[in-house]
Amino acid sequence: MRRWVLLGLLTLTALAAENVRVIRVEGGRLSGDLRYGPWTFEGGVVGRVKDLAIRAPRATLIAPKGKTIQEAEGEREARFEGGVVVERGRVRAEGPLLIYRESTGKGELQGPAKMRQEPKPGEDPVEVSAALMAFEVDTNVSTSRSATLKSGNQEGQAQEVYYEEERGLAVFTDPEGVVLKRKRSEGDLIIRAKEVRSLTGPKKLIATGGVVLQDGELVTTGESLFYDDTTGEAIVLGRPARSENKKEGFSLSGATLQHNVNRHQVRLYPRAFQLPRGEFRKFGEK
């Protein structure tokens, strides 16, 4: 009995997700086979799905072969082209073409694409440029490929950038290495790692997978680090972590180092330290 109840709940959940993902296209002149499609909309078209709005001069709604447009709800594909604008909350994105699939609940904005999120009071806007951006309608998450994300004086580049719009959580991943820069007049501060997770509002981040913190001539390396841009303090962990300024003949090593990028100073961190990974978890991540 419990098995049938569970199956029933899973079916209802799947149907609810499909219904949320169904797109409605409004405006424009409609042409095409009214029963089986494809339907073509031209002139001032808006596609709406949950809280996502997609605007374009032209859209095409396509059903799987053998199904009517109405029967195929939850399985259709919508193509928007001719200059596309995507809007959701404080986010606005632009690109030449977007393909939305109801089966996945994802809209892929082909590049070159750019996105801007207007800031909350006291925060900086977030801007992303990418070769491709994928927007999920089940969550407020976007994922960008071959991307650069800028917020305030910080800029990160990576093969993939995952971004939670409401939390302002950006996760940069790149097997070749993520590069994060903090712009400053005396030379950029550079962090290199396999993965960087950054909260754009409070301006804190963790970096993992082997890290390099380059502060002018002062370079600190380790396995991972936590950095707070409001204080300029980086806590670098390693086995051991090492810091060196060859020009000045300085070197220091230890299990945990504290690197102040505003004063360009490094010292041994006197206490045990663990990365605050819980603050930087992705949506649904345990």
C-alpha positions in Angstrom: 0.0 0.0 0.0 2.8 2.4 1.0 4.5 1.7 -2.4 1.4 2.7 -4.3 1.0 5.9 -2.3 4.6 6.8 -2.9 4.2 6.2 -6.7 1.1 8.3 -6.7 2.9 11.2 -5.0 5.8 10.9 -7.4 3.4 11.0 -10.3 1.7 14.1 -8.9 5.0 15.8 -8.4 6.1 15.1 -11.9 2.8 16.4 -13.3 3.1 19.6 -11.2 6.6 20.2 -12.5 5.5 19.7 -16.1 2.6 22.1 -15.6 4.9 24.8 -14.2 7.2 24.3 -17.2 4.5 24.9 -19.8 5.3 28.0 -21.8 2.6 30.5 -23.0 3.5 32.7 -26.0 1.7 36.0 -26.4 1.5 38.7 -29.0 2.6 38.8 -32.6 0.9 37.4 -35.8 0.2 33.7 -35.6 0.7 31.4 -38.6 1.2 27.7 -39.2 -0.9 24.5 -38.8 -3.2 25.4 -36.0 -3.6 21.7 -34.9 -0.2 20.2 -35.2 2.0 23.2 -35.6 4.6 24.4 -35.7 3.2 27.8 -34.6 5.1 30.9 -35.7 4.6 34.2 -33.9 6.1 37.4 -35.5 6.2 40.9 -34.1 6.4 41.8 -30.4 6.4 38.3 -29.0 6.5 37.4 -25.3 7.0 33.9 -23.9 6.1 33.4 -20.2 6.9 30.4 -18.1 6.6 30.7 -14.3 8.5 34.0 -13.4 10.6 34.0 -16.6 9.7 36.4 -19.4 11.2 35.9 -22.9 10.9 38.8 -25.4 11.8 38.6 -29.1 10.6 39.7 -32.6 9.9 36.0 -33.6 9.1 32.7 -31.9 8.3 29.2 -33.0 6.4 26.6 -30.9 7.1 23.0 -32.0 5.3 19.8 -30.8 6.7 16.2 -31.2 5.7 14.5 -34.4 2.3 13.0 -34.3 1.0 15.1 -31.4 -1.1 18.3 -31.5 0.2 21.5 -30.0 -2.3 21.1 -27.1 -1.6 17.4 -26.5 2.1 18.0 -26.4 2.1 20.4 -23.4 5.1 19.6 -21.3 7.0 18.1 -24.3 7.2 21.1 -26.7 10.1 23.3 -27.8 10.0 27.1 -28.2 12.6 29.0 -30.2 12.9 32.8 -29.8 15.2 34.6 -32.3 16.0 38.0 -33.8 17.4 39.5 -30.6 16.2 38.0 -27.4 15.7 39.6 -23.9 15.2 37.4 -20.8 13.8 39.0 -17.6 13.3 37.5 -14.2 13.2 39.6 -11.0 16.2 41.9 -11.0 17.9 40.0 -13.8 17.9 41.0 -17.5 19.8 39.0 -20.2 20.3 39.5 -23.9 21.4 37.2 -26.8 20.6 36.3 -30.4 18.7 33.1 -29.9 16.9 31.2 -27.0 15.7 27.6 -27.1 13.3 26.6 -24.3 12.3 22.9 -23.7 9.3 22.2 -21.5 10.6 18.7 -20.7 13.7 20.1 -18.9 12.4 23.5 -17.8 15.5 25.1 -19.2 15.9 27.9 -21.6 19.3 28.1 -23.4 20.4 31.6 -24.5 22.9 31.3 -27.2 25.9 33.6 -27.2 27.4 36.0 -27.3 25.1 36.5 -24.3 25.2 39.0 -21.5 23.3 39.3 -18.2 22.9 42.0 -15.6 21.4 41.8 -12.1 20.4 45.0 -10.5 21.8 45.3 -7.0 20.0 45.2 -3.6 20.7 48.4 -1.5 24.3 48.5 -0.5 25.4 45.9 -3.0 27.0 45.9 -6.4 25.4 44.9 -9.7 26.4 41.5 -11.1 27.2 41.2 -14.8 27.9 38.0 -16.8 29.1 37.6 -20.3 29.1 34.1 -21.8 29.1 31.8 -24.9 25.9 30.2 -23.5 23.5 30.8 -20.6 20.9 28.3 -19.4 18.0 29.5 -17.2 16.1 27.0 -15.0 12.4 27.7 -14.3 12.2 25.2 -11.4 14.8 27.4 -9.5 16.3 30.8 -9.8 19.6 29.3 -11.1 21.4 30.2 -14.3 24.5 28.3 -15.6 26.9 30.0 -18.1 29.6 28.5 -20.2 32.9 30.1 -21.1 31.9 32.9 -18.8 33.1 36.1 -17.1 31.3 37.4 -14.0 31.9 40.9 -12.7 30.7 42.4 -9.4 32.1 45.6 -8.0 36.0 45.4 -8.3 36.0 41.6 -8.6 36.0 39.6 -11.9 36.0 35.9 -12.3 36.6 33.8 -15.4 35.8 30.1 -15.8 34.6 27.4 -18.1 31.4 27.2 -16.2 29.7 29.7 -13.8 26.7 28.6 -11.7 24.7 31.5 -10.3 21.9 31.6 -7.8 20.1 34.9 -8.5 18.5 35.5 -5.1 21.4 34.5 -2.9 24.1 35.9 -5.2 26.0 32.7 -5.0 28.4 32.3 -7.9 30.3 29.0 -8.3 33.2 29.1 -10.8 34.6 25.7 -12.1 37.3 25.0 -14.6 39.6 22.0 -15.0 42.3 24.3 -16.3 41.8 26.6 -13.4 39.5 29.5 -12.3 41.0 33.0 -12.4 39.5 35.6 -10.0 40.8 39.2 -10.0 40.2 42.0 -7.6 41.0 45.3 -9.4 43.1 47.8 -7.5 45.4 50.7 -8.3 48.6 49.0 -7.1 48.1 45.9 -9.2 45.4 43.3 -9.4 45.0 40.7 -6.6 44.7 37.3 -8.3 43.3 34.1 -7.0 43.7 30.8 -8.9 42.0 27.5 -8.1 40.0 24.6 -9.5 36.8 25.9 -7.9 35.8 29.2 -6.4 32.5 29.8 -4.6 31.7 33.5 -4.1 28.8 35.3 -2.3 28.6 38.5 -4.3 26.6 40.4 -1.6 28.8 40.1 1.4 31.9 39.7 -0.8 33.2 36.4 0.7 34.6 33.4 -1.1 36.1 30.0 -0.7 38.6 28.5 -3.2 39.5 24.8 -3.3 41.5 22.3 -5.4 44.9 23.8 -4.9 45.1 27.6 -4.6 47.4 30.5 -5.5 46.9 34.0 -4.0 49.1 36.5 -5.9 49.4 39.8 -4.1 52.0 41.7 -6.2 55.4 40.1 -5.3 53.9 38.3 -2.4 52.5 34.9 -3.4 50.7 32.4 -1.0 49.9 28.9 -2.0 47.9 26.1 -0.4 45.1 23.6 -0.8 42.2 25.9 0.0 41.4 29.4 1.2 38.7 31.6 2.7 38.7 35.3 1.7 36.6 38.2 3.0 37.0 41.3 0.8 35.5 43.6 3.5 38.5 43.0 5.7 41.1 42.0 3.1 41.9 38.9 5.1 42.6 35.5 3.4 43.0 32.3 5.5 45.0 29.8 3.5 45.2 26.1 4.5 47.8 23.7 3.2 50.1 20.8 4.0 51.8 23.1 4.5 50.7 26.5 3.1 53.5 28.6 1.9 54.1 32.3 1.3 57.0 33.9 -0.5 58.3 37.3 -1.7 61.4 36.5 -3.7 62.2 40.2 -4.3 62.4 40.9 -0.5 63.7 37.4 0.5 60.7 36.6 2.6 59.3 33.1 3.1 56.9 31.5 5.6 55.2 28.1 5.8 52.6 26.5 8.2 49.4 24.5 8.3 47.4 27.8 8.2 48.5 31.2 7.0 46.7 34.6 7.4 47.3 36.9 4.4 46.2 40.5 4.6 46.0 41.8 1.1 45.5 45.4 2.1 48.7 45.5 4.2 50.5 42.9 2.0 51.4 40.9 5.1 51.4 37.2 6.0 51.6 35.6 9.4 50.9 32.2 10.9 47.3 31.8 11.8 47.2 30.9 15.5 44.0 28.8 15.7 42.4 25.8 14.0 40.3 26.8 11.0 37.7 25.1 8.8 36.3 26.4 5.6 32.7 27.6 6.1 31.4 25.3 3.4 27.8 25.4 4.6 27.5 29.1 3.7 28.5 28.3 0.1 26.3 25.2 -0.7 24.4 25.1 -4.0 20.7 24.8 -4.0 19.8 21.3 -3.0 23.4 20.4 -2.2 24.0 18.5 1.0 
